[in-house]
């Protein structure tokens, strides 16, 4: 309170305090209380004059004492809390204009210590000093090379930089990353929607450092909340988190409650969102004892059927693989409702057997055989196994000539396909359907 901008006399006092390890541990705890309290509340002095103590003043003190070698053990003890507090300062001072009184205060600090003109640049400077004190030299250099610090100072790209920093730190110290993740978990559980986006990527990158048995429910609640957010970046980050969680069998079972939200995302236009959603479903269905309910199975099948024609082969392959596995995991009461959608998949799967991407073509043939088996169409199954694709249309119509018009409708869109091989397959199929269609409208 007496010297918030930390003049020379105050700096000397703080360095003297920092030179005593046991004293420094007690002082750091108090400094952190001030740093962590802003901007949610005003931290005032205890002698009754209600003079506000800015959190930036505590950050400035931290920057001064970090440079004293004797304080390093205390820094290690509080490293996770210090890192999160500094990260919070970087985010807040980047995303909102400081109040007038803070701006005036900072000008005094700047003149006294020749600090950066913007508080967010100073917060980054303090974070670098902390990481240097903790011997994260190679991680600091990696961030410099990848221009991560500059990215951290821009509100629009801050979340990318935080993710990069988390990846760089992850391999260096699991214990520190675990401590940071726990602090962020508490921070993200509070309702602060304006500032949560930059913290989410760090948590997602270090999820494997946490004990999911103890913290799984809290993490799942946070990811679920962001999964339904209108912000595309939040949805992506939530899905990345769910991809990690779904690899754990106990978490995969708990994630079944998110099935409806995940189904809705299968209609998203974002290719990355689609890919991650399909990965999450695939991981969940690998878990023993998870079966698809009779209400979910038809909805999932319909959504996947639309993705067979997606313009990105990775999405196609994931949807085909999930479609294939789904048939083995649907509950008995859900098999009958599923048959109608599986019948609708016959033509798209047949035509994609001629896809120029050989992986898609192979996956389509494999899935078509499984569909024929599910529908008890032995003739179709044998035909596909013998790879007699040229006889597919005749074989299909021989058993179900009444549905010729429906099959024709499903083949027609492929006449507009950018792939010549798919257009040719559609034409051959339509030529075969033409004969039984004669005399019909």
Secondary structure, DSSP 4 states (H G I P E B T S, - for coil): -TTTT--HHHHHHHHHHHTSHHHHHHHHHHHHHHHHHTTTS--B-TTSS--B--HHHHHHHHHHHHTSGGGHHHHHHTHHHHHHHHHHHHHHHHHSPPPHHHHHHHHHHHHHHT--SSHHHHHHHHHHHHHHHTT-HHHHHHHHHTTHHHHHTSTTTHHHHHHHHHHHHHTT-HHHHHHHHHHHHHHHHSS-TTT-HHHHHHHHHTGGGS-HHHHHHHHHHHHHHHHT-S-HHHHHHHHHHHHHHTTSHHHHHHGGGGHHHHHHHTT-S-HHHHHHHHHHHHHHHTSTT--B-HHHHHHHHHHHHHHTT-SSHHHHHHHHHHHHHHHHHB-GGGHHHHHHHHHHHHHHHHHHTT-SSHHHHHHHHHHHHHHHHHTT-HHHHHHHHTT-GGGHHHHHHHH-GGGHHHHHHHHHGGGG-S-HHHHHHHHHHHHHHHHHHTT--
